[in-house]
Amino acid sequence: MLSTLLVIGGVLVGMLVLLALIVSLSARPQTRTTGTPAPARTWVADAGRPHPDAWSPLSTTTSELPAVR
């Protein structure tokens, strides 16, 4: 009976650790402060599109042409 309780407790602790890891990895990134230098240009800046922000609301307007099917 004691071993069963230890297994159940270990599984619960493991699930809590996994949940904490998922939450910490999916947290919203902090915005830059004014004192830090700007990041180097990437291919996204060269393509003329901003990087999509997963936390911003979806835009209904776009300058791209729709795909022809």
C-alpha positions as CSV (number, residue, x, y, z in Angstrom):
1,M,0.0,0.0,0.0
2,L,2.8,2.4,0.8
3,S,4.4,1.7,-2.6
4,T,1.1,2.5,-4.3
5,L,0.9,5.8,-2.5
6,L,4.5,6.6,-3.4
7,V,3.8,5.9,-7.1
8,I,0.7,8.0,-7.1
9,G,2.5,10.8,-5.4
10,G,5.4,10.6,-7.8
11,V,3.1,10.7,-10.8
12,L,1.3,13.8,-9.4
13,V,4.6,15.6,-8.6
14,G,5.9,14.8,-12.1
15,M,2.7,16.1,-13.7
16,L,3.0,19.4,-11.7
17,V,6.6,19.8,-12.7
18,L,5.6,19.2,-16.4
19,L,2.8,21.7,-16.1
20,A,5.2,24.3,-14.6
21,L,7.6,23.7,-17.4
22,I,4.9,24.1,-20.1
23,V,3.6,27.3,-18.5
24,S,7.1,28.8,-18.1
25,L,8.0,28.0,-21.7
26,S,4.8,29.5,-23.1
27,A,4.9,32.7,-21.1
28,R,4.6,36.0,-23.1
29,P,8.1,37.4,-23.8
30,Q,9.0,40.7,-22.2
31,T,9.2,43.8,-24.4
32,R,12.5,45.5,-25.0
33,T,13.5,48.5,-22.8
34,T,14.8,51.7,-24.4
35,G,18.4,51.1,-23.3
36,T,18.9,47.9,-25.2
37,P,20.2,47.9,-28.8
38,A,17.9,46.9,-31.6
39,P,18.3,43.3,-32.9
40,A,20.1,42.7,-36.2
41,R,18.0,42.6,-39.4
42,T,16.7,39.2,-40.4
43,W,15.1,37.8,-43.4
44,V,11.7,38.8,-42.0
45,A,12.6,42.5,-42.2
46,D,14.0,42.0,-45.7
47,A,10.7,40.4,-46.8
48,G,8.8,43.4,-45.6
49,R,6.6,41.6,-43.1
50,P,6.5,41.9,-39.3
51,H,6.9,38.7,-37.3
52,P,3.5,37.4,-36.3
53,D,2.7,37.9,-32.6
54,A,0.9,35.0,-31.2
55,W,-0.7,37.1,-28.5
56,S,-2.0,40.0,-30.7
57,P,-5.5,39.8,-32.1
58,L,-5.9,38.6,-35.7
59,S,-6.0,41.3,-38.3
60,T,-8.8,41.2,-40.8
61,T,-7.0,43.4,-43.3
62,T,-4.1,42.3,-45.4
63,S,-2.1,43.7,-48.3
64,E,-1.5,40.2,-49.7
65,L,-3.4,38.9,-52.6
66,P,-5.6,35.8,-51.9
67,A,-4.5,32.5,-53.3
68,V,-6.3,31.4,-56.5
69,R,-7.6,27.9,-56.3
